[in-house]
Amino acid sequence: MLTFTRNAAWLAAVAWIGLVVARGRFWDARSDCLAPPLESDAAPDVHAVIPARNEGDVIARTVSSVVAQRYAGRLAVTVVDDRSDDDTASEVERVAGGRVQLHRAQPRPQGWSGKVWAMSEGVAAARAAGATPAYWWFTDADVEHAEDTLARLVATARRERRDLVSLMVELHCGTAWERLLIPAFVFFFRLLYPFAWVNDPRRKLAGAAGGCVLLDDTLLERVGGIACIKGELIDDCSLAAAVQHAGGTLWLGLTSRSRSVRPYVGLTPIWSMVARTAYTQLRYSPLLLAGTVAGMLVLYVAPVAALGLGLARRRPGLALAGALAWGTMSAAYAPTVRLYRQPLWRALTLPLAGVLYTLMTVDSARRHAGGRGGAWKGRTFTPGG
């Protein structure tokens, strides 16, 4: 047992060092790197589409932030009420007046995931009203933006010659469960999709963050419209892959100036968010699931076990392996902890977060096997089901 734990811990240490050195600076948590707009910049027409389902408690605040954008060009806004059963529609009408087109979505057709259908409905409604924008701005109904967000998105798209620009917005991080799991969620996302690699046109890694996406209209037409991702649960990365496949270029960054204003009250909503798509990320493969669980145990559990056993049994080599692996992962995680304005000691909690995310992934597979995959806000959608 001690030999196995020692070997696993040394494997974890080597793996973490390799990741830190060679995986696209995934640990780099610099934010707000969008290009600043210049007075000489062109300001083409933009149409914002906000899909909203049961967002009555936050929609007034977030739509107001979109309408209030300081943008030199023309900005039109369509909010899609995705068959809400709360006061989402009345809240939009209360704060937006005639500045926003409110569209009530038709029933979701077979084979479409919910958010993607609402996005498609928004584009269709805007086009039916005569919209011919240069860019589409897709933003989630719980995201509040700084007033220069759109200007900076467009400036980045034009200056960097990017067809899709997206931001991973700052997620709500106030409760105890959020402080444990939300920075880790951002860290794991960047480990899967290192932003430097996504932003390198020479690489073929497609990633995006769906809370805030600016997309060139020409590319949207080229990929066949939103329908090209109609059955996708991970809509943001799927859209990025479609754009990249069509010859488009991507830019993905972090921001603390656009933020989700919806808190996750307790563990359950965070668990549901992850379990909704984790097995989809693994392409519904039991083999990939088994490999992921094994890898997570080595990376996150073995170092802690080795350090504890090494100290308890007075085995310096075993403790050293655990300390090296745990210390390296904590150092890699520290910039994300600082981004979320948490004390640095929280970097040491990454193994616990890793175990919980592993359990969420296993639960995601269980839900999909039971026909309850993709459950969100009262609806269930399993691709192909």
N, C-alpha and C positions, 0 to 999 in steps of 0.2 A: 504493500500500500504506500509506504513512504517513498519507495523508488519510483512508482508510477506517478505520484504527486510531484516529486522532484522533476521528473522528465517533462511532465505536462507544464510545470511552471517555467522551466527553461525554454520550452517551445513557445510559451506565451511571451516570455521576455524577448526572444528573438523576433517573434511576429510583430510585437508592438514597436520595437526599434525599427524593423523594416518598414512598417506602415508609416511611422513618423518621417522617415528619411525619404521614402520613395512613392508615397501615394498622394501626389498632387497637393501637398501642403493642406490637407483636409482639416488640420487643426487650427488653421489661420482664421480667426473670427473677426477680422476687420470688417466694419460695416459702413454703410452709407457711402459707397464708392461710385455712385452714379455721377455722370458728368454734369457739372453745373451749366445751366443754360446761359447763353450769351445773347446780348441784344441783337447781334447780327444773325442769329440762328433763325432758320425758317420755322414756322409753326403750323404744320399741316393740320387738317381737320382730324379730330379724334372722336370716336363714339364709345362711351363707356357702357358696358353691360354688367348689371349686378343681379345674379340669380339669388333669390331669397325664398326660403321656406321656413316659416315659423320663427321669424327674426324680429318680432314686434318689440322686444325689449331693448334692442340695440340699433335697429335700422334707421331711426331718426338721426342718431349721432353719426353713423357711418355715411349715409347718403348726404348729409349736410357737408361732410368733409370732401366729398367728391364734387358737389356743386360749387363749393367755395374755392376750387383750385385756381391759383394764379397762373393762367396759361394764356399766352398771347394769341393763340389760334382759337378756332371754334371747337367747343366741347359740347356734345350732346350726350344725354344720359337716358338709358332705358333700364328700368328696374323690372325684373320678371318675378311676379308673385307666383311661385311654384305651388299653387293650390294649398296655400297656408290655411290653417284652421284657427289662427289667432288674429291679431289686429295689425299684421304686417302692412297690408294695403292701405289702411286708414292712416297709419303712421307716416307712410311715404307721402300720401296726399297732404297730410297736415304740415310737413316741413318743407316740401319741395314745390308745392303749387304747380304752376305751369312750366317750371324749369325741368321737369322730369316726365318722360313718357312711362306710364305704368301699364305694363302688359300682363294680363292674367293668362298663364300658360294653359294650353290644352292638355288633356290627359296624356300621360306618358305612354308612347307606343311600346309594344313588345320589342325587347332587344336594346332599349336605350337605358342607360343609367340616369339617375335623377338629375344631378347637377348638369351633366352634359346636355340633356334635353332642354333644361332651362336656358343654358347658354345658347343653344341653337335657336330656341324660340326668341330670345332677345335679338339675335342677329337678324332673323327673318322679319321680326316686327320693325326693326329699324330700317331695313332695306325696303319694306313695304311702304314706309313713311317717306321714302326718298333719300335715305342716308347713303352717301358715297364717301366714307372717310378714308383717309390714308392709313389710319391705324385703328385697331379695336383695343380697348382697355377692359380686360376682364378682371373684376375685383370682387372678392367675397363680401357678403353682406354684413359680416362682423368685423371688417377691417376699417379702421379710421386712419386717414392719410394726412401727413403734413401738407400744407397748402402748395408747396412747390414740387410735389411728387411727380405729377404728370409731366411738367416741364423738364424735369431731370430724366424721366424715362425716355421721352422723345429725344432729348439731347444726346443721350447715350446711344439710342438706336441709330441716329443719323451720323453721329461722330465716329462711332465704332463700326458702322456699317453692319448692324445686327438686325435680323428680321424678327426675332422674338427676344424680348427683354423681360426678365421676371425677378421679383424680389421675394425672398423668404422673410415675411414680416415678423416683427417681434410678437411672440405668443404671450398670452397672459401668464404671469408667473408670480402669484401672490399667496396661494395656499400652500400648505405643507406638501401635499402630493405634487402640486405643480413645481415646487422648488426642487423636488427630487427628480421628476420625470421630464419636464419640459426642456430644460437645457440639454439633457441627455438625448431627447428626441432630435433636436437640432444637430447635435454632435453626430449621431448615427446617420442622419440624412447626408451630412457632408462627408462622412466616411464612405457611404455608398456612391455619392455623386460629388467627388471633389470639384469645387467650383472652378479651379484653375483648369482642370481638364475639360469641363463642360464649355468653358469660354475659349478653348483653344480650337480653332477651326480645323486643325490638322488631326484632331482626335475625333473619334466617333462615339463619344459618350454623350447621350442626350438626357438632360435634366432640366426641370423647371419647378417653380413653386407656384401653385395655383391660386394663392391668395391675391396675387398681383401680377398680371401678365399683360404686356403690351405686344400686339401682334400686327405685323404689316398685312394690309388687306390683300395685297397681291399674293402673298404666301398662303393666306387663308383660302383664297380661291384656288390656288395651285394644288393644295392638298385635298380639295374636294369639300371644303367647308367643315363645320364642326361635326358633320356626320362621319367624318373619317375616324373619329374616336367614340362613336355612339355607344359602344358596349364596354367602354373602359371604366374601371373603378379608379385607377390611378390616372386621372384625366390629364394632369399637368405634364408629367413625364411622357405620357403617350402623345400628347400634342407636340411636345418638343421633338420627340423621335420622328413624327410625321413631317415636321418642318425641316428637320435635318435631312431626312430621306429625300425630300423634294429639292435639296440643294441650298436650303436656308442656313443661316448662322444664328447662334444662341449667345445670350449673356445672362448669367445668374449671379445674384449677389445677396448679401444680408443687409437688413436695415433695422434701425431702432426708431426711425421716424414714421414708419407705418406700423400699426400694431393691431392685434386682435383684441377687441374689448370684451369678448365673451370669456368669463372664467370657467374653469373646469372644477366643479364643486365635488370634491371627493375623487376617489380612484376610478369609479365606474365610467364616467364619461371619457377619461383618457384611455382606459382599457378598451372601450368600444371603438374609439377613433382608430386605434392601432389594429385591433382585431378585424376591423372592417376590410383592410387591404393587405395585411401582412402576408397572408398566404397567396394573394394575387402576385405580390412581389416575387414570390418563389415559384411562380408559374404553375401553381397547384400541383407541385411535384413532391410526393412523399420522400423521395431520395434527397432532394434539396432541403426539405424540412429536417430530415435526420442529420444531414451534414451541417446545417445551420445550428441546430441544437448542440451538436458535438463541438462545433467551433466556438460557440458562445460560452460553453462550459469551460473550455480550455482558456479562452481569453479573459474571462471575468471571474470564474470561480476558482480555478487552479491557483492563481497568484495569492489570493486571500487564504486559501487552505494551506498552501505551502508555507506562507509566513507564520500562520498560527501554529501549525504543527512543528515547524522548525524551532520556534521559540519555546514551545511546550516541551519538545523532546531534546532540546539543546543540540540541534543539527544545524550548524552555521551554513552549510552549503544549501540546505533546503530553504532556510529562512532568507538567504541572499537571493536565490532565484525568485522567490515570491516578492521580496521587496523591490527587486529590479523591475519585474513586470508591472507590479501595482504602481510603483513610482513613475514609470514611463507613461502608462495610460493616464495617470492623474495629471502629469505635466502636459500631455496632449489635450486633456479636457479643460485645463485651467483657463485658457482664453475664452472658451464658451461660458464658463462659470462667471468670469468677469463681465462678459457681454451682458449677462442677465443680472448684473449687479448683486451677485451673491458672494458670501465670504469664501475665500479660497479653500477652506477646509472641505467645502462641499465637493471639491474635485475627487476626494477620497470615496465618495458615495457612488461612483460610477459602477462598480461591480454589482451593487444592489439594484441599481436601475437596469443593468444588463440582464440580471436574472428575471426581473419582472417583465422586461420586454420579450425575453425568451418564452415565458409563460403565455404572454399575450399572443405570440406567434403560433404556439401550439394550439391555443384556444381558437385562433382564426381558422386553422385547418379543421378543427372540430366543428366549428360553425358552418363552414362550407360543406363539409361532409353531410351535415344535417339539413342542408338546403336553406340555411339562414345566413349565407354570406352576404356581405355588403349592406347589412342592416344599418339604417340611418334615418333618424327622425320619422319613425313609424313606417318606413318602407324597406322592403328587402329586395335585393337584386343580386343574382349570381350569374355572371356571364355564361351564356349558353343554356341557362336554366329557365 
